[in-house]
Amino acid sequence: MTEGQSSRRGAHAGAVEAGRRLRLGRLAAGLTQSQLADLCGVTRQAVAGAEAATWSPSLGVALQLARALGTTVDQLFATGHEPRSVAAVPLSPDPLPGRARMALVWERWVALPLSGDRTTRAGFSAASGRLIGPGDAQVWESGRAIVVAGCDPALPLLAEPIAAAREGWSMEWWSCSSREAVRLLEAGLVHAAAVHHAIAANDRTPTARSRARIGFAGWREGVLLADAGTPRARSLEEVLGRRLLWANREIGSEARSLLDHELGRLGVASSTLIGYASQAQGHLQVASAVASGVAQAGIATEPAALAFGLGFLPLADEECVLEVERDRLDTPELRLLLAALGSPSFSRELAAIAGYEVAALGQEM
């Protein structure tokens, strides 16, 4: 195929796609082809031709069609949405080719693969590109995004105030352990890392001088239990004595470290816990496993336990902070992130989740 033939084929494909959008927009508006034609001062055959990609409307007619359907010419007729190839760094260590969320982080493309638990939040998540192979990807949607890594399931609540504050911007959440979040921040692959730890251990978790720490939330972390039909546990020793099946968090997570610390304090070998080797990706995944009967106990936050109606045995008071690079605080990305943290809508949403403490929200720690 010659370059000219390839170009013509691409233009025709774009016209077919534009015709499809026109037809769907007309149907959504409850209009027949004749009714839309009357609104725009053209013939029904012209509308039918545009929908069938056999006729290309002039700019004036395109404007009339867009106005009649309550949209814009770009949204209705733009054809420049062919994927473009980019070099991208995947955030997962061993990514498979496939769908991904794509984002620019400090002028470098990163890919957030949509595989495993990351494919869904209650249905498939929309992709903005796909991974082709190691270091190679395609992007078909290139809006600006703020990428935040960490395991707090409240982080996605930042998406709405970010999108509301500046058109064309979004928020991407990469769920991972605190240790992994810091690694990604140090590598320049995310804009912010959500890190949490026991408040009593605060002086043992120093932050690099090059990074600022912004308060996010506080909660209690402990053992989640499906208490139905059993006496409420009063101590970890009592829970361990029940020989339950556990849902553990991934290596590097604060939840897993807390469990390891408590087992060491009690002189209990981790190998005696049934299910200790399991690695749930987040707090809500642990709660879901316990609530569904896949496990009988798990280590996660109190908000996760309350969201699923589970019993909860507290082990530690914890705080979560967002770590960012100080020398980038004046960038559009971090200014927008800080503005979202300070928005009344976000504070209201976070405070409404049972088990969250928001007194330190937005404060530099």
Buried (B, 14 or more C-beta within 10 A) or exposed (E): EEEEEEEEEEEEEBBBBBBEBBBEBBEEBEBEBEBBBBBBEBEBEBBBBBBBBEBBBEEEBBBBBBEBBEBEBEEBBEBEEEEEEBEBBBBBEEBEBBBBBBBBBBEBBBBBBBBEEBBEEEEEEEBBBBBBEEEBBBBEBBEBBBBBBBBBBBBBBBBBBBBEBBEEBBBBBBBBBBBBBBBBBBEBBBBBBBBBBBEEBEEEBEEEEEBBBBBBBBBBBBBBBBBEEEEEBEEBEEBBEEEBBBBBBBEBBBBBBBBBBBBEEEEBEBEEBBBBEBBBBBBBBBBBBBBEEBBBBBBBBBBBBBBBEBBBBEBBBBBBBBBBBEEBBEBEBBBBBBBBBEBEEBBEBBBEBEBBBBEBBBEEB
